[in-house]
Amino acid sequence: MEKSLSDNERIDHLVDKLGCSIAEAKDIIRCDKLIDAGRNPFPLTKEQQAASKKYTTTGTKKPTAYKLETREKKPNSIKRHLMEIVENLFQDYKDFEIINPERQLRFTYEGKTYEVTLTEKRGKRGG
C-alpha cells in the first residue's frame, strides 16, 4: 500500500514527473480534490453543453437489412390435454383460471394465490 503524500510532497512529485510549474501542480491537486469530492472542476456553459450533446449523440438507429419474422408456434396437443386434466382437478378451487392453455394456470387456496407452469423438457441430443 502506498502511503499518502502531503500536499508539498505531491507538488514536488508532480513537478519532477510531469515537468510542470509549481502553480500548475497546485492546480492539478486542486482539481483532483474537486473530482474526489464529486464536483466538476471544468463546468460547461449552456452553449457548450448543447454543443457537446450535439456532437456526442449517435443519431437514429439504422434499419436492419433483414426482416425479423416471428414464427408461428405449433399447437401442442399433449400439453393441452394435460392442462385439461389439471383443470378438472382444480375446478373446485376459488378463482381458478387458465392463463395459457398449454402452459400456465392460477388458483387461490386458503387465501393464497398459486400458479402452476407446465414445461416439457427437451430430449437428449444424439441419443
URGIDA-V366637 format. One record per residue. N is the residue number from 1. PSI is psi as a letter, one per 30 degrees, with the letter a starting at -180 (NA if undefined). Layout:
# URGIDA-V366637
N/PSI
N/PSI
This chain:
# URGIDA-V366637
1/k
2/k
3/k
4/k
5/l
6/l
7/e
8/e
9/e
10/e
11/e
12/e
13/e
14/e
15/e
16/e
17/e
18/f
19/h
20/l
21/l
22/e
23/e
24/e
25/e
26/e
27/e
28/e
29/e
30/e
31/e
32/e
33/e
34/e
35/e
36/e
37/f
38/g
39/l
40/j
41/f
42/i
43/k
44/l
45/l
46/e
47/e
48/e
49/e
50/e
51/e
52/e
53/e
54/e
55/f
56/f
57/l
58/f
59/a
60/l
61/k
62/k
63/k
64/l
65/f
66/l
67/k
68/j
69/k
70/k
71/k
72/k
73/k
74/k
75/k
76/j
77/e
78/e
79/e
80/e
81/e
82/e
83/e
84/e
85/e
86/e
87/e
88/e
89/e
90/g
91/f
92/f
93/l
94/k
95/h
96/k
97/k
98/j
99/e
100/k
101/f
102/g
103/e
104/k
105/l
106/k
107/l
108/k
109/k
110/h
111/f
112/k
113/k
114/l
115/k
116/k
117/k
118/k
119/k
120/k
121/k
122/l
123/l
124/k
125/k
126/g
127/NA
